[in-house]
Amino acid sequence: MRIWKIATAIVVVAAAGGGYYLKDKPHLLAAGQELLAGVLSKPASANPAPAMQAMPVPVASVVKKSIPLFLNYPARTESIRSIALQAKVSGYMLDQAVPDGTDVKQGDILYRIDARDYQAALAQVKAQAERDTAALEYAKTSLTRGNDLSKTGFLSKDLFDQRTSAVKQGEATLLADKAAIQAAELNLAYTEIKAPFDGRLGRNQAAAGTLVSPGGTVLNTLVQLSPIYVTFTPTEAELTQILKAKAAGKVLADIIVPGQNEASHQGELTFLDNVVDRATGTITARATTANADRSLLPGQYVNLRLSIGERPDTLLVPQAALGSSQLGKYVYVVGEGNKVEMRLVELGPAQGPLIAVTKGVKETDQIIAGNIQKIFPGMPVQPLPQKAGA
């Protein structure tokens, strides 16, 4: 067919355009006319183009179910308690009881200061208390004898009052001695610096032999790692949704460490600030997580996913079925006559291998889930049956 058309065109052009050349060569002109008549007299052969064959494509049904609603935030971890360890008494650092970076329990000894001066001071005030105790016992015995003598008139009233005063002074002195003993015992106890709470020790800053004093050298830092805060900043618009969810019950949060796809820790919303930042339109909020494995450290960047409820009757399609163009995201569906139709879609949150579609598909649509790079709108396709469990 194509050769015939080409031949016809050549002959026509030769007959029309070459007429001037052939006007002086009648024998050539006659031969061309004879050739054209022969070609035109041949019947045309019927060779219609073959119909486009349907491409087999896997299809998936649209899934309809309720899905959880989440708000996602960048967040920072924050220690509930973090302190600088300092000495309460002066002295030379004797040793560090545990290595740097150790997880310690409340009451564990962390540092020891040379205690000999405080042991001597304690022994001194105890000896003073014993002396004053003996003096008080003598004053009480003297007062007892004076009481008997005053009744018979052998002891004047003034001397009796002096003995009474001596007993009271001795009792007061003994009370002061007991207070001095208590202070000396406290100072001696302060030579052992103990952990005030469970936490992790930092880097040592006072080597053995360092002279430390109250309010002077910082020995180390101790931070609480379990539980731990995760701080984030919702917007004013999101605050309304969070408050609504909080009124309905506990608001749970998933904490995801960058580089991981799944949540490594779970927590609960425990704090919303009482003022919105005018400059940013956000409010400070925080969740608390147990951090039982102590893998989260204060100041660490994480992602927080806050659960605020559920969205019922949501349509979901396979993420693998999504395509992208200048017009946006789209899916291909099997249309009328098993021909491909393109649907522009608006997406919601992902749910594993599926993704929510808020606009663009119907529950009855058959979504083309494979070979989407090889098909185009209007192309005939052959839907493959879905595999069991797909």
Phi, psi and omega per residue, in radians:
M1 nan -0.812 -3.097
R2 -1.181 -0.684 3.129
I3 -1.109 -0.671 -3.136
W4 -1.104 -0.751 3.136
K5 -1.110 -0.704 -3.133
I6 -1.153 -0.750 -3.130
A7 -1.101 -0.727 3.130
T8 -1.067 -0.780 -3.116
A9 -1.099 -0.702 -3.130
I10 -1.101 -0.766 -3.091
V11 -1.148 -0.752 -3.132
V12 -1.076 -0.789 -3.136
V13 -1.105 -0.712 -3.130
A14 -1.124 -0.664 -3.109
A15 -1.240 -0.673 -3.061
A16 -1.499 -0.914 -3.043
G17 -1.349 -0.445 -3.104
G18 -1.710 0.243 -3.128
G19 -1.071 -0.645 -3.110
Y20 -1.155 -0.666 -3.118
Y21 -1.222 -0.604 -3.036
L22 -1.600 0.021 -3.063
K23 -1.185 -0.443 3.108
D24 -1.659 0.015 -3.110
K25 -2.229 1.307 -3.058
P26 -1.088 -0.488 -3.111
H27 -1.231 -0.617 3.099
L28 -1.251 -0.673 3.124
L29 -1.110 -0.719 3.140
A30 -1.142 -0.663 3.134
A31 -1.138 -0.664 3.131
G32 -1.165 -0.696 3.135
Q33 -1.149 -0.614 3.115
E34 -1.177 -0.680 3.126
L35 -1.134 -0.723 -3.135
L36 -1.130 -0.715 3.137
A37 -1.122 -0.618 3.126
G38 -1.191 -0.689 -3.134
V39 -1.178 -0.744 -3.106
L40 -1.195 -0.430 -3.104
S41 -1.374 -0.242 -3.131
K42 -1.381 2.373 3.136
P43 -1.215 2.508 3.110
A44 -1.308 2.365 3.118
S45 -1.512 2.394 -3.101
A46 -1.554 1.856 3.065
N47 -2.228 1.319 -3.114
P48 -1.154 2.602 3.117
A49 -1.094 2.432 -3.135
P50 -1.174 2.523 3.139
A51 -1.207 2.520 3.141
M52 -1.159 2.255 -3.124
Q53 -1.424 2.562 -3.132
A54 -1.281 2.321 3.126
M55 -1.523 2.274 3.059
P56 -1.179 2.301 3.129
V57 -2.384 2.452 3.040
P58 -1.302 2.481 3.141
V59 -2.187 2.763 3.112
A60 -2.423 2.505 3.104
S61 -1.383 2.690 3.042
V62 -1.285 2.298 -3.136
V63 -1.662 2.353 3.123
K64 -2.101 2.067 3.138
K65 -2.848 2.972 3.064
S66 -1.428 2.423 3.127
I67 -2.223 2.640 3.106
P68 -1.235 2.573 3.084
L69 -1.750 2.303 -3.118
F70 -2.211 2.629 2.904
L71 -2.016 2.282 -3.063
N72 -1.899 2.419 -3.093
Y73 -2.469 2.540 2.830
P74 -1.312 2.488 -3.039
A75 -2.534 2.906 3.086
R76 -2.234 2.446 3.060
T77 -1.399 2.642 -3.067
E78 -2.557 2.285 -3.132
S79 -1.246 2.443 3.075
I80 -1.205 -0.706 3.103
R81 -2.371 2.307 3.099
S82 -2.536 2.142 -3.063
I83 -2.303 2.731 2.982
A84 -1.679 2.188 3.141
L85 -1.413 2.188 3.124
Q86 -2.347 2.778 -3.134
A87 -1.378 2.544 3.070
K88 -1.665 -0.325 3.129
V89 -2.288 2.779 3.118
S90 -1.465 2.639 3.085
G91 2.785 3.036 3.097
Y92 -1.500 2.359 3.121
M93 -1.159 2.167 -3.109
L94 -1.498 -0.930 3.104
D95 -2.897 2.896 3.015
Q96 -1.773 2.122 -2.975
A97 -1.304 -0.500 -3.119
V98 -2.289 2.643 -3.123
P99 -1.206 2.829 3.050
D100 -1.040 2.524 3.079
G101 1.369 0.169 -3.107
T102 -1.404 2.442 2.972
D103 -1.394 2.130 -3.040
V104 -2.092 2.784 3.089
K105 -1.781 2.744 3.082
Q106 -1.000 2.272 3.140
G107 1.655 -0.180 3.098
D108 -1.150 2.450 3.093
I109 -1.331 2.231 -3.129
L110 -1.829 -0.749 -3.118
Y111 -2.404 2.688 3.037
R112 -2.228 2.262 3.051
I113 -1.772 2.569 3.120
D114 -0.944 2.066 -2.973
A115 -1.764 0.048 -3.007
R116 -1.088 -0.705 3.126
D117 -1.082 -0.667 -3.082
Y118 -1.366 -0.509 3.027
Q119 -1.160 -0.705 3.111
A120 -1.158 -0.718 3.134
A121 -1.112 -0.664 3.106
L122 -1.151 -0.761 3.118
A123 -1.082 -0.626 -3.127
Q124 -1.164 -0.804 -3.107
V125 -1.254 -0.502 3.067
K126 -1.174 -0.702 3.098
A127 -1.124 -0.706 3.093
Q128 -1.069 -0.696 3.136
A129 -1.147 -0.675 3.097
E130 -1.128 -0.709 3.105
R131 -1.104 -0.780 -3.126
D132 -1.195 -0.532 3.074
T133 -1.133 -0.740 3.115
A134 -1.122 -0.702 3.119
A135 -1.129 -0.657 3.136
L136 -1.188 -0.705 3.125
E137 -1.089 -0.697 3.091
Y138 -1.133 -0.725 -3.122
A139 -1.137 -0.653 3.115
K140 -1.178 -0.710 3.100
T141 -1.119 -0.709 3.124
S142 -1.139 -0.654 3.128
L143 -1.169 -0.659 3.122
T144 -1.111 -0.785 3.102
R145 -1.118 -0.728 -3.135
G146 -1.090 -0.571 3.125
N147 -1.127 -0.724 3.112
D148 -1.191 -0.714 -3.124
L149 -1.197 -0.601 -3.117
S150 -1.182 -0.467 3.132
K151 -1.262 -0.538 3.138
T152 -1.635 -0.074 3.101
G153 1.526 0.110 3.137
F154 -1.483 -0.125 3.107
L155 -2.261 2.235 -3.096
S156 -1.212 2.787 3.130
K157 -1.081 -0.645 -3.104
D158 -1.148 -0.775 3.122
L159 -1.142 -0.626 3.108
F160 -1.122 -0.718 3.118
D161 -1.140 -0.632 3.114
Q162 -1.098 -0.761 3.124
R163 -1.136 -0.634 3.080
T164 -1.107 -0.759 3.129
S165 -1.121 -0.660 -3.134
A166 -1.105 -0.660 3.104
V167 -1.131 -0.789 -3.129
K168 -1.138 -0.691 3.103
Q169 -1.119 -0.698 3.112
G170 -1.113 -0.682 3.104
E171 -1.130 -0.732 3.119
A172 -1.129 -0.710 3.126
T173 -1.094 -0.699 3.134
L174 -1.156 -0.627 3.056
L175 -1.094 -0.726 3.103
A176 -1.112 -0.667 3.113
D177 -1.110 -0.717 3.126
K178 -1.109 -0.683 3.090
A179 -1.135 -0.681 3.115
A180 -1.135 -0.674 3.097
I181 -1.113 -0.752 3.136
Q182 -1.080 -0.746 3.118
A183 -1.116 -0.712 3.139
A184 -1.154 -0.672 3.106
E185 -1.159 -0.669 3.081
L186 -1.104 -0.801 3.132
N187 -1.067 -0.674 3.100
L188 -1.149 -0.693 3.127
A189 -1.161 -0.565 -3.141
Y190 -1.200 -0.214 3.071
T191 -1.253 -0.236 2.984
E192 -1.891 1.988 -3.119
I193 -1.602 2.063 -3.032
K194 -1.938 2.757 3.127
A195 -1.254 2.146 3.123
P196 -1.335 -0.246 3.109
F197 -2.791 2.920 3.076
D198 -1.164 2.361 3.137
G199 -3.107 -2.930 -3.134
R200 -2.085 2.299 -3.138
L201 -1.349 2.560 3.118
G202 -1.658 -2.505 -3.088
R203 -1.612 2.308 -3.126
N204 -1.150 2.410 3.122
Q205 -2.191 0.192 3.134
A206 -2.459 1.680 -3.129
A207 -1.234 2.863 3.100
A208 -1.017 2.355 -3.108
G209 1.703 -0.189 3.119
T210 -1.221 2.354 3.065
L211 -1.463 2.042 -3.105
V212 -1.941 2.773 -3.124
S213 -2.615 2.790 3.124
P214 -1.038 2.302 3.127
G215 1.242 0.205 -3.114
G216 -1.777 -1.950 -3.057
T217 -1.124 2.333 2.978
V218 -1.446 2.106 -3.069
L219 -1.360 -0.723 -3.054
N220 -3.005 3.137 3.026
T221 -2.150 2.590 3.101
L222 -2.257 2.196 -3.129
V223 -2.132 2.507 3.060
Q224 -1.496 2.236 -3.122
L225 -1.891 -0.312 -3.099
S226 -2.444 1.995 -0.060
P227 -1.325 3.113 -3.103
I228 -2.501 2.630 3.109
Y229 -1.526 2.634 2.962
V230 -2.210 1.954 -3.017
T231 -1.742 2.369 3.132
F232 -2.527 3.029 -3.012
T233 -2.332 1.595 3.060
P234 -1.215 2.735 3.059
T235 -1.463 2.986 3.110
E236 -1.053 -0.713 -3.134
A237 -1.127 -0.713 3.134
E238 -1.256 -0.462 -3.131
L239 -1.044 -0.654 3.123
T240 -1.066 -0.770 3.121
Q241 -1.145 -0.688 -3.117
I242 -1.156 -0.763 3.138
L243 -1.104 -0.665 3.108
K244 -1.115 -0.761 3.113
A245 -1.162 -0.649 -3.131
K246 -1.166 -0.609 3.115
A247 -1.183 -0.427 -3.118
A248 -1.510 -0.215 -3.132
G249 2.624 -2.819 -3.140
K250 -1.131 2.456 3.062
V251 -1.875 1.943 -3.069
L252 -1.581 2.703 -3.111
A253 -2.392 2.454 3.014
D254 -1.814 2.339 3.112
I255 -1.892 2.163 -3.067
I256 -2.072 2.135 3.103
V257 -1.365 2.336 3.116
P258 -0.924 2.397 -3.086
G259 1.680 -0.193 3.093
Q260 -1.959 2.510 -3.121
N261 -1.551 -0.441 -3.092
E262 -1.916 2.713 3.119
A263 -1.163 2.304 3.127
S264 -1.663 -0.341 -3.133
H265 -2.494 2.623 3.050
Q266 -2.031 2.539 3.130
G267 -2.545 -2.961 -3.116
E268 -2.437 2.446 3.065
L269 -1.119 2.142 -3.065
T270 -2.163 -0.137 -3.067
F271 -2.689 2.352 2.929
L272 -2.255 2.246 -3.105
D273 -1.112 2.897 -3.084
N274 -1.730 0.227 3.131
V275 -2.643 2.522 3.077
V276 -1.650 2.330 3.124
D277 -1.179 2.074 -3.101
R278 -1.151 -0.569 -3.071
A279 -1.250 -0.653 -3.048
T280 -1.919 -0.266 -3.092
G281 1.214 0.450 3.135
T282 -2.133 2.897 3.111
I283 -2.229 2.505 3.129
T284 -1.383 2.272 3.110
A285 -2.395 2.798 3.089
R286 -2.628 2.601 3.013
A287 -1.915 2.714 3.102
T288 -2.033 2.259 3.116
T289 -2.155 2.575 -3.060
A290 -1.155 -0.611 3.140
N291 0.873 0.827 -3.038
A292 -1.062 -0.558 3.139
D293 -1.503 -0.026 3.106
R294 0.979 0.564 3.130
S295 -1.468 -0.378 3.065
L296 -1.528 2.348 -3.141
L297 -2.030 2.599 3.127
P298 -0.993 2.422 3.133
G299 1.507 0.058 -3.087
Q300 -1.423 2.454 3.085
Y301 -1.439 2.270 3.103
V302 -2.455 2.981 2.995
N303 -1.882 2.398 -3.122
L304 -2.074 2.310 3.126
R305 -2.052 1.955 -3.051
L306 -1.703 2.179 -3.124
S307 -1.542 2.091 -3.074
I308 -2.086 0.234 3.102
G309 2.446 -2.740 -3.122
E310 -2.346 2.671 3.043
R311 -1.969 1.932 -3.084
P312 -1.356 2.768 3.007
D313 0.909 0.839 3.124
T314 -1.600 2.390 3.102
L315 -1.580 2.333 -3.118
L316 -2.247 2.511 3.103
V317 -2.253 2.815 3.102
P318 -1.126 2.401 3.096
Q319 -1.107 -0.519 -3.137
A320 -1.160 -0.309 -3.119
A321 -1.470 -0.128 -3.065
L322 -1.331 2.409 2.968
G323 -2.109 2.933 -3.093
S324 -2.390 2.391 3.092
S325 -2.476 -3.091 3.109
Q326 -1.131 -0.384 3.133
L327 -1.476 -0.238 -3.140
G328 2.209 -2.855 3.136
K329 -1.369 2.600 -3.140
Y330 -2.613 2.864 2.963
V331 -2.287 2.718 3.009
Y332 -1.738 2.397 3.080
V333 -2.176 2.761 3.075
V334 -1.432 1.987 -3.082
G335 -1.682 -2.839 -3.119
E336 -1.095 2.384 -3.122
G337 1.237 0.385 -3.123
N338 0.967 0.719 3.065
K339 -1.922 2.632 -3.046
V340 -1.263 2.330 3.002
E341 -2.155 2.427 3.090
M342 -1.671 2.376 3.090
R343 -2.187 2.061 2.999
L344 -1.268 2.387 -3.017
V345 -2.260 2.698 2.962
E346 -1.934 2.337 -2.950
L347 -1.840 2.668 3.015
G348 -1.991 -2.684 -3.105
P349 -1.282 2.673 3.087
A350 -1.404 2.590 3.092
Q351 -2.316 1.436 -3.078
G352 1.128 -2.205 3.141
P353 -1.353 -0.142 3.134
L354 -1.787 2.846 3.073
I355 -2.463 2.448 -3.123
A356 -1.261 2.472 3.078
V357 -2.095 2.032 -3.107
T358 -1.548 -0.288 -3.130
K359 -2.791 2.394 3.017
G360 2.162 -0.351 3.139
V361 -2.290 2.825 3.083
K362 -1.997 2.833 -3.099
E363 -1.123 -0.477 -3.088
T364 -1.527 -0.071 -3.089
D365 -1.180 2.542 2.989
Q366 -1.770 1.969 -3.055
I367 -1.530 2.269 3.065
I368 -1.363 2.053 -2.984
A369 -1.848 0.112 3.135
G370 -2.756 2.871 -3.128
N371 1.046 0.463 -3.063
I372 -1.237 -0.297 3.097
Q373 -1.382 -0.237 -3.054
K374 -1.834 0.010 -3.076
I375 -2.093 2.934 -3.139
F376 -2.665 2.799 -3.116
P377 -0.979 2.362 3.136
G378 1.587 -0.195 -3.108
M379 -1.312 2.367 3.091
P380 -1.278 2.446 -3.138
V381 -2.362 2.815 3.083
Q382 -2.039 1.805 -3.116
P383 -1.114 2.283 3.074
L384 -1.539 2.459 3.128
P385 -1.095 2.532 3.134
Q386 -1.241 2.511 3.090
K387 -1.292 2.656 3.132
A388 -1.086 2.310 3.136
G389 1.502 -0.067 -3.122
A390 -1.389 nan nan
